Every structure is written in structure tokens, then in C-alpha cells.
């Protein structure tokens, strides 16, 4: 088999793995949009904040340590203990639920039935607030996140493909774990949205806030629940991305990479978030492999957005999104 074809197969597999990581972020957008019609610009910052909190708890870091030291002239940075990864993840989930309650109590419940642009602007403000708050709370330095996930070359795949094809495929163990986690998340979320009372209530709230209230659905409960689940998804995405590239403030920019995923898959489809991520991941890798050398490379920075633009022109609701029909 030609070496170029084997290399293209390896690129495709790595593209699928990258697409799964994009999909994990897109899932948070879809959940909140399905429940409230709000495009949550802060989803990427939620992933960053959850990862910062997880690292801070694991390392026993004193929250707001830099600010406390600046005010009181102390030199306190750590409590002197380390928290196991599993316990730290559970504590971080508690923090994200508290964050969900705060978002609903101080922001969302005051914006019931407001125009979508107002809700969108509120999430932009929330994103910048959380980014600054995370900086004050945990510091702005790059942090290493290690929760025990396997990383590096998967030797089994490398040896198997080398023995079968004469060319070993480089597949990262962390990408494989992310793929499995994403698949389990999608299955769980689809079951939740389609077959539970809370899932049906979530869809009712998305259709009409006032109508949902009139039939006894608690808007506050639904929004806290949805923001909590989105916070959990953000935590999973933060763990995967933080383990892969370190916990740094550029992590919040992964939200921008999720936008083309949403445009392809549809803003209201949980499976669409996964399919859109896989298309983007494979598409950008193969395009860079086949066309990049001819035009100077660096096509991964813009390919996804060009593809999303084409979808907006010919199929604005995405592959799995609900088609909007308005009577006039």
C-alpha cells in the first residue's frame, strides 16, 4: 500500500480524535441552547474555570492567594496538602453546580422572555467576568493538569498497524479516552433529553418560557439543572484539553473552535455536536495534508470557518438542527 495513503489514513484517525475534543465543548453549547434558547458564549471560559479550579484543589492552592498576599503582606500560597484526583473532580463538580445556581440567581432569572441578543450579551459579560474571576482566584500562570489519564503513543495500535501494513499509526491514548468519554456522554444526554421528565421539561422551556411556567414547570430549577449539566460537560472538556495542552487562559478560545461544529451539526442536536466535530476534525486534517503544502500551510486556522460559512449559505439549520418555519 502506498505510504502516502497510509499517512492519509493516520491523519484521518487523528482528525477523528481531534473532532471528539471539539465536540465535547460543543455539547455544552447545545445543552444550554436547547433548554433556554441562549447561545452561551461563556462555555469555553467555563471549561477554563473548571480546569483551573480542579488544578487548584488538587494542589491545595489557596484561592485568591495573590490578592490576600498583596493586601496583607503575607506569603501564603498553598495549604500544604494535595487532594486525590477523584475527590478533586467531585469537589470541582460541586463548585460548578454552585456556579450554575449563581448564574441563574443573579443573571438568568432576571432575563425571562427577553430578546435572544440580550441573553447573548449577558453570556459575553459572564465570560469576561469568569475569566477575570478565575485569574484572581487561581492565578494566570500555566498549570499542569494530571488526573491519571493515559497519554502518549498507543503502542498496541502502533504495533498492530505496523505488523499489518508496514506503517505504525501514531494515536494518542488521551484522544482514545476522550472518544470513549464523549460517546458515553452523548448516549447519556440523549437518553436524558428524550426519555426523562426533566428532559421533556427542558425542551418545553426552550420553546416558550411563559407557556412552560403556566403548566407548572419551574424555570429556575430547569435552568440551574441545565447550567449544572453544561458545567459538568465543561469540566470534562477542561480535563481533556487541560491534560493535552496545559491549563492556560488560551483554553477559553476552544469555544471559538466549537462554533463551526455547531453550525454543521445544528444548535439543537446533541448527536449533531458529535458528528459536526468529527467532520471538522477530519476535514481540517485532510485539507492540511492534501492542499496545505500547495498554498503555504496553516489551513487548520481557517478551514473550519469556511466550511461552516458554506453550511450557513446552503443549510443554515445544520445537518441535524430543527428547521425553523415562521408563519407570516
Secondary structure, DSSP 8 states (H G I E B T S, - for coil): --HHHHHHHHHHHHHHHHHHHHHHHHHHHHHHHHHHS---TTHHHHHHHHHHHHHHHHTTB-TTHHHHHHHH-----B-S----HHHHHHHHHHHHHHHHHHHHHHTGGG-TT--HHHHHHHHHHHHHHHHHHHHHHH-SS-B---SS---SB-HHHHHHHHHHHSS----BHHHHHHHHHHHHHHHHHHHHHHHSHHHHHHHHHHH-HHHHHHTT--HHHHHHHHHHHHHHHHHHHHHHHHHHH-B-GGGGGHHHHHHHHHHHH-TT-HHHHHHHHHHHHHHHHHHIIIIIHHHTS-GGGTHHHHHHHHHHHH-TTTTTS-------
